[in-house]
Every structure is written in structure tokens, then in C-alpha cells.
């Protein structure tokens, strides 16, 4: 029983990171039909930007700010202007391929300009354990969980409570009508790209202390976030959150109770089952069939 | 014009084939390996081009079928079976698995299908890695023999390159025939508009499954050649990134063009080698080249050519129209 509790906490903590990454993924899909196969690499890069800033002599807090700003510039603005905008009108597939190439490019750039070795990364949460209900739970897990949940709640509050959020949703759901009623659709799309960049930078900051900064660390994470987004509902922010938590917990439980060798298979089989029996995702809306 | 273009095309094709036969004769071992790899990957990409380019079904599992073919060939040939028998088994096995993988395509499309096939890819990788009684696990299978073809040993790189090239030629002819047959037309009908295809009496169910099965079978063929080419296989080359690479080859070459996979495989296999003089930067430059190409022409390299030809044709047609019009006016 105690084992189960620990597994759940650890699972929720990783799941919260998946949720952060998956939410950005669904935001991009909703506003601009972009499937970003480089999303995992987008999480990998900010940690290296922060490390580079620290190597240049910046203190940790400044490195974090610089890292987040640079991510928003590179992974938000530049990504949208240089890659997505020129390719958007050509359909989903070429753009998806281009983001695969981008993933290769980012990985290689980090390997070449930074290091092929894994680097340690300072944690913003103090290490150590606290006792909850008689269980020793690592502060890091709790910190990650709390920060990720705060970010996600902040985002949903922005989307649902503010006029800006309503404009963003209108732009995502029906750009033509949104334009007619005066929503600056282009600006809203840019905003979602910036929010995605912010979320991946935050995820990077939270997860890198646990798994080290490595140029390949985006691969697994990107895949987990995709699965989370699809399981929860490709077109729903709350779906992505639920999917992320679910996949995180499932992954941890599978490692303990199924087999360590086939641990990665469990979320995959779950994914296939969800797609076949409920293609719109557990919390998603069915998209209209295009003829 | 077309009466003139056809012999020109045939002559150009013959020159390319002759060059592929003659030029590598004085290549070194590594050059021959890379060129053989190109031939093998072109076969796998051709299979994916059938599934994706002609039938319009997105698949991220082609790399898994290359793996299935490679393991079938490796296991059988190390147990003393001849390679042709292994190829037949590889084809049969990937055809059957590809057929089953086609079923999700009957229910879901586009990105959902991409993710089902992606999941399949990962599952296949786990099986290759974990079922060590069969696949040797992470240690893989070594000493995979190269075949004797008509009594000639192909242990040396050059003869085996000809085995790969010959297989590529056979597969190309088969695919060429297939896309010109009613099947090929049914595939294209499926891609252009599934509902209309159905209303015209195309059995969309059967052809969707076929598109997956035949495309996967070609992946199996490529794998069965890949195993003796490298003579050692482990699970790593058949992970998801091979499937992504193959998808990139098809799109970059030009999905739905017969010659697309040849060019795509050339870019994916040879371009990084040519860029090797840049040392650590080569994959980065490759990635930038792919992105640049896709921004410039999302329909791939052959898309550029196609656009150019279409433009010329429109120009020629409007010129003809102008002539006809002026003649009509003088006649009046």
C-alpha cells in the first residue's frame, strides 16, 4: 500500500510535466493546425540556454529569466515566423515533417555547440524528503507537481476567465467568425506560440534537475506528451492535462506492476485502445469529418 | 513534343542505370556500403510511398517493417536457410502484419493514424529488444551471411551492391506496374477522395488494407536486404527514428511521384555523407536543408519539377490558343 502511494506521487509529478508539454502541443494544434514533432526538443533546449547563461557567469535566477525569454524568442516567435507561417497553407504533413527536421537540427546544434555529455542542472526546489501521512515524499516531486499545477491553472484561468483568453479561444475555434467580430486572430495565434514556448521552458526548468540536461532528453518526453495529448483529447486543454497525469501515473504503475521491460508498451497499448474506441480522446470533442 | 520527350526520358533512364552499374566499380568499401544502403532505403521508401503517396494513408511504422524483415532474414540465414527463402518469409510476415495494421486506418485518419502507427513502431522496437530468445536482445544477431546468387558468392561489397541494386530494379518494375494497374488507380482514388471512391464502387476497405500490406511488404524486403548488408543487427537502427526518416524521404523526394523515393533516399543517405567534411555540423546542415526545401517546395523535389513542367504546359497551351485565335480571326 505504501508503495502504491509513492508510485502515485511520483507518477503525478512526471504526469504534471507531461501535461505542461501536452497543453502547449494542443494549443498549437488548435490555433494553427501545427503538429510539432520537435516539442520534446523544445523542452530540452531551454535547459541548455539556462546552462549557457550560467557558464557565462549569470546567477541562477537571471539564467532562468534569460532562458525563458530566449525560448520565447526562438521557440515561439522565430519558430512561428520562419517555419510555421511559410508552410501553414500547404497542409499538415509537410509542416510535421519540417518539425521533425527541426528536432534533428536542435539536437545536433546542442550536441555540437554545447556538449554530448549529460550535464547536471540545479534544482529550483530544495532536495530532501518530507513526511506526508507517514510516507517520505521527495520535496522535488511535490515542488514539480505544485509548480506544474499552478502553471496549468494559471493558463486555464487565462483562457476561461479573461477577455484575452476568450479571444484566443474564439480565434482557435473559428478564425473567420472571430475575425468578423474583431478578434485580432493573427496576434492571438502568435500569443499561443509564445505561451507554448513559456510552458516548455517551465517544463524544462522542472524536469532537467531530475533527468539531467542531455541533448537526447527530448525524445522520450516529446513522445509521452503526444500520447498524453491524444489520450486526453487532441483539441482540449483540459484533456491534455488529464491525459498527462494519467500517462504519468500509468507509466509509473506499469514499471512496478507489469514489467520493467515492457513498461513503455503500456501507455502505447492504452493509446491504441483510446484511438480505436474513442478517437476524439477521453475528454475531447469529435471533430467534423472532412470530405 | 511528347513523341520527343519519351525517347529522351528512356535514354536518360538508361544512362542513370548504366552509371549505377559502372561507376561504383572503383568505389572503396565504404562508398559501396553507402550506395547499397541507398538502394535498400529506396526500396523501403517506395513501399511507404505506395501507402502514403498513392493511397494517402499516413504511416509512421515503416521502420518497424524494415526491422521485421531484417530479423526474419537474420534469424533464418544464420540457421542455414538461403536468403531468397528468408525474403519470401519477410514479405509474407510484413504483409500479414501490415494488413492487420491497416485496420485502424479504417476507423481513424490523418494524425490519429500517424499516432497509432507510431505506437506500433515503439511496440515492435520493444519486442526486438526484449524477446532475446528470438532476437538476441540488445546484443543483436551477428555473422549474418551474405548469399550465393547463381553460384557466385556476394561476400565482397561490390557483388552485394549489385544484389541490392538488382533487388531495387525488380521492386521498381513491380511498383511501376502496380501503380499503372487498376489497383494503383484505386489507391489514388482512395487518396483523392475516399467517399467518392466508395461511391464509384471502389472497395475502400480492401484497398486501404492492401495499401498498408503491400507498402509494409516492401519494407520487409528492404529489411531482408539490410541484415546481410550490415551483417549485424540489433534493435537500435529500427527504432522510431527510422520510421520518421523514411517518412521524411518520401515527403522530401515527392510523395506520390514514382521517382520520389529514389531522390528522397538519396538526400537522406548520401547528403549527410557528402556533408561529412563539415564534421560535427553535418546533420545540422542536413536538417536545415530539409526545412529549407520544404518551405520552398512542400511537395518535395519532384514537386518543383512538376510545377515547372505544368507551367510550361500552360504556357504552351495558351500560346497555341493565341495562334488558333489569330487564325480564326484571319479566316473570318
Interface residues (C-beta under 8 A of the other chain):
Chain A: X35 X37 X83 X86 X87 X90 X91 X92 X93 X94 X95 X96 X97 X98 X100 X101 X102 X104 X105 X108 X109 X111 X112 X223 X226 X227 X230 X234 X261 X262 X264 X265 X268 X269 X271 X272 X275 X276 X279 X291
Chain B: X58 X104 X107 X108 X110 X111 X112 X114 X115 X116 X118 X119 X120 X122 X123 X126 X129 X130 X193 X195 X240 X244 X247 X248 X251 X252 X255 X280 X281 X283 X284 X286 X287 X288 X290 X291 X294 X295 X298 X299
